Amino acid sequence: MLVFASSDKGGTGRSVTSCNIAFHLAQRSHVAYLDFDFGSPTSGAVFEIPRAERGVEHDGLHSYFTDGISEPRGIDVWHHTSRADLRGANARSGRLVLFPGDRGGAEFATSDEIEQRCVELFTRLDSEFDVCVVDLSAGRSHALTMALIATAHPALRAITARWLVFHRWTRQHIVAANGLVYGDRGLLSVGRSAGHDPEALLDATRFVRVAVPNLKEYNPGQTAAQATWLHACDEELRKLAVDNKLGRSRILGTTPVEPVLQWREQLIAESDVSARIANPGTVEAFRDLATRLTDDAVWEGM
């Protein structure tokens, strides 16, 4: 299965959420994580791999596509993360391999040769891993276009591909997410030009709401006026989401506001909950997203 993580705006939590989804998928499956955010490859920092925090030198994904190296470097997260509580986790888990970008890389235009190399990469990794998570650059990027062209190729049509669009729970992010999928030069428009059936592509697309406040939690520092205003805003956003075709039937799941992630983008593990650093609901939300993402019955029932 190929899973593409996209967002129209930066700062949506796309990368940290998709890294955490990959982390939970790897508790039971073999997972590859491909950093296609060519201009800002920071997934290595989320996985806490010191030598790949801003990508790697010479043999990352950028070099694979632009410099013709035979294959990009793969880094075993369980062996190379600096987090002691995660090292050696492969003894009880599936594989989790990061394919980082290049330090100092940048966006690049697609070509027939690059598109063919993308098809070959996806084909090879799909045969080696159960799930390949591809973290795309924000917006209407060349990475998004390349992924759409590659997945429309006859060699990949038999492989399940799912598209996740991440957005925060704000007016601007809801409108932007709508534009990325339904707007001019958006996912459906570019997908149609690449050879996808737009209806099938839409069926393979779901939204993920990131950092959604839980208004049912008691906040001792909150005034009655603030509580009333927040509930009114939440209701307004729910209506806006429906109007922008991001309603409940199109949502894969949500993640709550997590103080740890407001300070530090990282994997949230059970050890963080046990230490009372992170909230249990955050781990539950990431685990639920991973489960729902790969459950055909859940996906087809939406």
Summary of the structure (lengths in Angstrom):
residues: 302
radius of gyration: 19.0
end to end distance: 18.5
largest distance: 61.8
contacts: 980
relative contact order: 0.16
helix: 47%
strand: 16%
